[in-house]
Amino acid sequence: MAGSPFEAQRAEPSQQQSTATPPLDPQRAELSRQHVKALNTQFASWVQSQLKNHPDELWEDGVQDYLTHASNIMTL
């Protein structure tokens, strides 16, 4: 059985460059956690509403908004 076609492109661990990550700021981490929790709560509520009121429509606009907000949280 052949492996994934991407395996040949994957660098060996010894070839990968290590990047030092800065220490995690506990306050930033907590703020991000709170934002993620609020976003997910709002999104779950929105999904329930969409399922009830628009079960036969695509929800791509709302999903895109969620992803945009999630990206903003990751850059806090």
C-alpha positions in Angstrom: 0.0 0.0 0.0 1.5 3.3 -1.0 1.9 6.2 1.4 0.4 9.6 1.1 1.7 11.7 -1.8 2.5 14.4 0.7 4.9 12.3 2.6 7.7 12.9 0.2 7.3 16.6 0.7 7.4 16.4 4.5 10.7 17.5 6.0 12.4 15.1 8.4 12.4 16.3 12.0 16.1 17.1 11.8 15.5 19.3 8.8 12.7 21.3 10.3 13.6 24.6 11.8 12.7 25.1 15.3 11.1 28.4 16.2 11.2 29.6 19.8 7.8 30.5 21.0 7.5 33.3 23.5 6.3 32.4 27.0 2.5 32.3 27.4 1.0 35.3 29.1 -1.5 34.0 31.5 -3.7 37.1 31.3 -3.8 37.0 27.5 -4.5 33.3 27.6 -7.4 33.8 30.0 -8.8 36.7 27.9 -8.6 34.5 24.8 -10.3 31.7 26.5 -13.2 34.0 27.6 -13.5 35.3 24.0 -13.6 31.8 22.6 -16.2 30.7 25.1 -18.4 33.7 24.3 -18.0 33.2 20.6 -18.8 29.5 20.7 -21.9 30.2 22.9 -23.2 32.8 20.5 -22.5 30.6 17.5 -24.2 27.6 19.1 -27.3 29.7 19.8 -27.2 31.1 16.2 -27.0 27.5 14.8 -30.0 26.4 16.8 -31.9 29.4 15.6 -30.9 28.8 12.0 -31.9 25.1 12.3 -35.3 26.1 13.6 -36.0 28.9 11.2 -33.9 28.2 8.1 -33.3 24.4 7.9 -33.3 24.4 4.1 -30.8 27.2 3.6 -27.0 27.3 3.6 -25.5 29.1 6.5 -22.3 30.1 4.9 -22.5 33.8 5.9 -22.8 33.0 9.6 -20.0 30.4 9.4 -17.8 32.9 7.7 -18.5 35.5 10.4 -17.6 32.9 13.0 -14.3 32.1 11.3 -13.5 35.8 11.0 -14.1 36.4 14.7 -12.1 33.3 15.6 -9.2 34.6 13.5 -9.4 37.9 15.4 -9.3 36.1 18.7 -6.2 34.2 17.7 -4.4 37.5 17.0 -5.2 39.0 20.4 
